[in-house]
Structure formats: structure tokens, C-alpha cells
Amino acid sequence: MGGKAYTSGDDLSVNITNETADCSSTIFDYDLYVSTYVTPEVGTYNNVNVIFHSGDETPYNYLSGTVEVTAISDTEITVKILAESSSEKTVEGVFTVPICD
């Protein structure tokens, strides 16, 4: 597992993939990944857009996700994501990725 986060306006774009990835990679290198935007502070956010990306398919937006930022520093963010759209488009877990600004 890997991924990265980066500043996008006032939010952080968090991208999680099943591949080895870090700040030296680009999200366009990921075949399968989940992304979301969060406020860069500890807290729980409901009705968050969680986006499922799969190869060349059109990204799928799930607008009822829950994302909890459990920890954040200058260099990494830990998020707990729950998005259960369907059996094929579900993510649940805790993920820590580097912040790559």
C-alpha cells in the first residue's frame, strides 16, 4: 500500500493505492486508487466525496463517505476512510501517507 497527499487550495488531496507509492510517484502511475479531499486538521467529516479510480474507467464518485483525520504533521497524514458504495466499490481502513508539497 502507498499513496501521497498534497495541498489543493485549503484542503489536502489524499490518494491511496494498492501499489508501492510515495512522493516520488505520480497519481497517474496508479492503476487502482481511492482519493478524497479533507480539511487538514484532526476531525471526522461526513458526506465526503470518495473517488474510486480504476485504470481507464471513468472515476466513480461516492458522495456519502466518512473520513476521519486521526493524525497530521508537516510530513504525513493518517486518515480513516469508510465508503461502502457497492461490493466492488468499497474502502474501509486506516491509511498513513506522506504529504508531498
N, C-alpha and C positions, 0 to 999 in steps of 0.2 A: 504494500500500500504506500501511496505517496500523494503528493499534491503540492499546492502552494496557495498563498493568499497574497493579494496586493490591493493597494488603495484604489478605490473607484469613487471619486467625489468624496462625500462624507462617510462612506461605507467601506467595508472590506469585501472584496470578491474572494470567496473561499472555493477552491477547486480540489476535489478529492478523486483519485483514480486508483484502479486496481494494479497499476504498474509502478515500478520504481520511478519516482519523480521528485524533483526538488527545485530550487531556484534557478538552476542551470537549464531546466527543461522549459518547453513552451506548452501551453494547454492544447495547442494544435497538434502536438505529438501524441496526445492521449486518445486511444480508440474508444474507451469507455470511461466516462467520468460524470460526477454529480457536482453541480455548482450552486451557490446561493450567495446572496449579499446580506451582510449583517452590520449592525452598529458596532463599532469597535470598543465595546465595553461589556463587562460581565453582566449577564441577564438572560432572561428567557423571552423569546419572541415567537408569537403565534401568527398563523396565516401568512407565513413566509413563502415566497416563491422558491421552490427547489426544482432545479432544472436537470433533467436526465439527458445525457448526450451519449449517443451510440453510433460510432462510425459516421457514415454518410447520411444517416436518417435525420429528419427534422427534429431538433431538440423538443423534448416534451416538458411543458411547464406544469408543475403541481403547485397550486396556489394555497394549499392548506397545510403546509409543513410547519413543524415546530423546530426551532433551532435555539439551543441554549449555548451561549458563550460561557464556558466554565473557567477559562483562564486566558489571559492575554498579556504579552510582554512586547518589548520592542522588536523581538525576533521571531516569535511564534504565537499561534492561536490554537486553542483547544475548543472544539465545538461538539455538542451532542446533537445529532440530527435524527428526526423521525419524520418520514414521509412515506405513507403507505397508499399509493395510488392504485396499484394492482399487484398481482403476484409477480409480474415481470418488471414492474417499476416501483421498487420498494428499497428504502435505505433506512437503516437503524443502527446507530453506533456512535462511538466517541472517537474523534479523529484529531490529531495534532499535526499541523502543517506549518512550515516556515512562512513568515511574512517577508515578501521579496520586493521591497521598494528600493 
